[in-house]
């Protein structure tokens, strides 16, 4: 059982109650990981050890969190800090993920063991919040409740300049008694309007579209207009004459009663939202590469402020290598991306699939050919062909060892 710790947190702009869930269970799982020697255990420990930029002063992700928490609509909301390793049953089952949902796959989610995973979304805070004794007492008194949660989440993902498998989310949840304070999707739209303006400015152009999530109904997404000019109409998807375009920034909706029931909560309704902090930072600063958010280069760090357009520091040249191989059809690309990360780390800018095909006569009915183009580029120095050749050779060897591949 996770035991809540309660403390008061004060800042220049907000005074909130912060609930911190015990990490005793997580620490037991980490101790078991320490005894393992497999590659998956090593990468999980490495990802968990990465700093939480949403709690790192000076990071634009921290800046977004402070701006969002300071909005009037979130004033007085509690803050909950939850484990990064959670039971899969909480992450998926309690939030109405279908039994065959792809997110449950080990090629999409990091499993610390058979039952526990690295959390894939910050919405799991709903469960931990409603199980707090003090919150249960407030529910019994039919009080209104609001809570935010933010931090790292983890999903196996492709490698390119806009995505990382470790990233940050911010979520908010507002609960009211359904009989006396009914909420609607319009209440959520009004709340999100405040938050969008707080992050992107009072003159930001934004719109709401219908969406679908396992744990909310109805659901929506919010988009902001990016680039020069303004949209001709809020309903048009056409790009602007100067290259402006709509870009999704967050999702939200009304909490499903089936989910409330699984938490042991009745008689409440709620709106909720969540957004990726990296995406907002990339949009606001026009960052060309997500890795810049983690940079220690002072030329980069001094530019990382929301609303300030990033000016490219000296651009180091890319070094490109291709790799093609034949593997069993059980091969999962996301697992391959993890191998590349393990070997080359952040020296890989992109891994692009350039070809895939089957030939039963040539390869066998149970095998398939893949070809990837790997772009190597450092954000702070010029890579030599010699060091890239060494890295690329290690990737070839790892491909053979980990996936039973025949490199062509």
N, C-alpha and C positions, 0 to 999 in steps of 0.2 A: 504493500500500500504506500503510495506516495504521500509524504507528510508535508503539509504546507508550512512555510515560514512567512511571517508577516513583518514588514518593516515599512516605515514612512520614508519616502524619497522626495527630496526637494531640489528644485533647479531654479534658474532665474525666471522661468516663465510659468511653471506649473507645479502644483503640489498634488501628488497622487498617492494612492495606496498601492504598493508593489507586493504581490504575492510571488514567492519563489518556491517552486515545487522541489522537494528533496531529490537529490541525485544519487541516493543510495543504490537504487536498482540499476541505474545507468553505470555506476562505478563497478558493480559486480560484473556487468556485461563487458566492460572495458578490461577488467582483470582477466576475464576469459580470453578476450582478444589478444592480450599480451602474451598468452601461452601458445598462440597459434603462429605458424610460420608461413602460411599461404599468402599469396599476393593480395587477395581481397581483404584480409584482415589488416595488412600493412597499409593499404590505401585508405581504408575506413579510418584508421587511427590518424593518418596524415590529414585527411579532410576535416576531422573533428578538431585537430590542433590548429587549424587556420584561424586567424583572428576574426572576431565578429565586428565587421566594419560599421554595423548599425549602432554599436556602442563605443566606437573609437572617435573621440573628438578630433576634428580636423578632416574627417572623411565626409564627402558629400552625402553618403548614406546616413550618417549621423545627423547631418543638416536637414535631410528630408524628414527623418523621424521627429526631430524637434519642431519643425514647421507643422507637421500633421497633428502632433499632440497639443499644439498651442491653438488649434482652431476652436472656436466657441462650441461647435457641435460635439467635440470630444472632451470638453472641459469636465473635470470631475470623474472621468473614466478611470477605472482601476488599470493596473499594468500587471500582467502575469508573465513570469519567466518559467518556461517549461523545459523538460529534458529534450535533448537532441536525438536520443535513442528512445523510441517508443514502441509498444507492442503493435504489431501489424493489425491486430483485432481492433485497436482503438483508431488507428490511422485510416483503416478501410471499412471494417464492418460497421462501426458505429456511425459512419458518415454515408451509408447507403451506396458504397461502391459495389457494383455488380460482381458476382463471384468470378466472372471471366474478364473483368476490367484489365486492360493492358498494364495499368500502373502497378498491379500486384506482381507482375513478372519480375524475376531476378535479373532480367536484362534491362529493366527500367528503374528498379529500386535497389538500394543497397541494404542487404540483409546482414545484420550483425550476427544473428544465429537463426534458427528455424522459426522463431516466434517474434523477434524484435528487429526493427528496421531503423535506418536514419530517416527522421520525419520528412515527408515529401511536401507538406503544406502546413502553414501556421494555423489553419482552421482547427487543428486538433486541440488547440487551447480551449475550445468550447467545453470539451469534456472535463479537462482539468479544472476549469473555473467553476463549473456547476457542481463539482464534487467537494469544493472547499466548505468546511463546516460553517464558516461565517456567511458564505454566500447561500448555503442551504437555509440558514436562518432568515436571511433577507428574502429569499423566495417564499418561505412560509409566511412572511409578513406581507407578501404581494408587493414588494418594492420594485421600482425600476432599477435596472442594473446596466452598466456599460463597462467594457473592458477592451484594452488593446494588447497586442502581442507582436513582438518583432524579433528577428534574428535569422540565423542561417537555416536553410533547408537544402535538401539534397535530392537530385534526380540524375540518373545516368543520361547523358545528352551528347549530342554531336560536338565537334570542335570547330568553332569559327570565331570571328571577331565579336559576335554579339551574344554568345552563350558560354556559360560555364556550368559544370555539374554541381558546384557549390555556389549558392547565391543567397540573397536575403529577401525576406518578405515582411510586410507590415499588414496586420489585420485588425479590424475593429468589429465589435459585436454589441448591439443594443437590444436589451430585452425589456418588455413591458407586459403587465397583466392584460390578457386579451379582452377581458370583459370591460375594463375601465379605460384602457389606453390602447385601442387597436391601432396597429401600424400598417402602412401600405407601402407599395413600391415607390410611390411618390415621395414618401418620407425619406427613403433611402436616396433617391435622386437629389433631394434638397441637401442632405448631409454630404453627399459626394461632391456637389457643386462647391461647397465651402472648401473641401479638402483640395480639389483640383486648383482652385484659385489661390490657395495658400502655397501650393507647390510651384505652379506655373505662372502665377500673376493674375491680377484682377481682370486683365483684358484677354485672357486665354479663351480660345474658341474650343468648345468641347461638345460632345453629343453622347446620347445613350442608345444602345442597341440591345435587342433581346439576345439572350444567351442561354446555355444549359449547363448546370453543374449537378453532381449527384446529391448534394445536401441542401440545395435551395430551390424554391419554386414559388413564384416566378423568379427568374434570374436575368441579369443584365450585364453588359460590359460598357465601360466608358472609353471614349476615344478623344484624343486632343489633336488639333491641327498643328502640324509640324512644318516649319519652313517659312519662306517669305509669303507675304500676301495673306489673304483670308479666303475661306471657302465661299463659293458663290451661293450655296445653300447648305444648310446643315444636313440635308437628306441625301446629297449627292456624294458619290464615291469618286467622282472625277478629280484627277490631280489639278492643282492650280496652275495658271499659266507660267508661274515662276518656279514650279517644282514642288510646291507645298503638297502635303498629303495627310490623310487621317491615319493615326496610329493608336492601337489599343494600349491602354495603360493599366486597367484594373478590371476585376470582375466582382460581382456581388449578387445579392438576392435576399429573399425572405426565407428564414430557416424553416425547413420542413418539419411538420409535427411528428413524423415518424422518427426523425433524429432526436427531437426533444424527448420523445418517449423512451428512447434507448438511454438517455441520460437520467431518466427518472424524474423528468420535469413535465408538469401539466399546467394548463391554464395560461401559458405565456405565448407571445409572438415576438419576433425579432427580425431586425435587418442586420446584414453583415456584408463586409467587403474585404478584399485583400488585394495587394499589389506587390509587384517585384520592385525592390528599391533600385536595382541596377538599371532596369529599363527606364525608370524615370530620370535617373542621373544621365544616362546615355542620351536621352532625348533632350534634356535641358541644356547640356553642355556640348551637344553634337560630338560626342566622343567617338573616335574611329575604331576603338578597340577596347573591349571590356577589361582586358588585363591591366589597362592604365589605372583602374581603380585600386589596384593592389601595389602600384609602383612605389618604390622608395626613392626614385630619381627626384631631386629637389626641383628640377625644371618642370616636372610633371605635377608634383604635389602642390606647388604654389598656384597652379591654375585650376585645381579641382574644387570649384565653388559653383553651386547651383546658379543658373542664369548667366554664367560666364562662358562664352564660346571658347572651346579648347583650340589653341593654336599649336599646330604640329611642331614638336621639337625635331631636331635633325632626324630624318627618316632613314633608318638603317635598311639596307637592301634585303630582299627576301632571297632565300636559297630554296629551290624547288627540287624535290625528288619524287619519283613515282614508284609505287610498289604494286605488283599484281601477284595473285596467289589463288590456288585452288583449295577449297576447304569443304568439309561436310556441310550439308544444308542446315545443320543445327547452329551454324555460325550466327551470332548476334552482333550487328555493327556497334551497338553501345558498349559491349564488352571489349571490342577492339579499340574503341576510343580510350577506354580506361587503360589498356595496355600502352598506348601511345603516350598518355599522360604520365604513366609510371616511369617510362624510360626517358622521355624528352621534356617533361614538365611544361613550363610556360615558354619554352623556346619554340613550340609549335603554335603557329598562328591559325592554321586551318587544315582540316583533313577533308578532302572533297572526293566523293565517289565519282569516278569518270567512266566506269564501265562495269557491267555485271552481265553474265550470261551463262546458260547451261548448254551442255553438249554431252548427252548420255553416252554416245559412242566413244567420245574422246576422254571424258573425265569419269564417267560412271553415273548411274542414275541417282546416286545419293550425294553427289558433289556439285559444286558451283564455283564459277570463277568470279573474282572481284578485282578491280583495279582502283587504287586510290592515289590522289595527288596530295602530297604533304608539303605544306608551305612552312619552312622554318624561318623565323625572324625574331630577333631579340628586340626588346623595347629600349635597351640602353647601350648596345654595342653592335658592331658588325661581326657576324658569324663568318668563320672561315669555311671554305669547302672541305678542308680536312676534318674539322670537328663535326661538321654535319654528316660527312661520310661515316664517321665512327658511330654517331647516333643512329643513322639510318640502318647501318649494319646490325646494330643491337635490336632495332625494331624488326628487321627481317628475321633474326634469330628467335626473338620472342614470339613472332607470328607462327613460326614452325613449332616451337615448344608448347605454347599455350593452346593453339587451335588445331594442331595436327595438319598444318598447311604445307603445301608444296609451293614454294616461291618460284615464280616463273622468270 
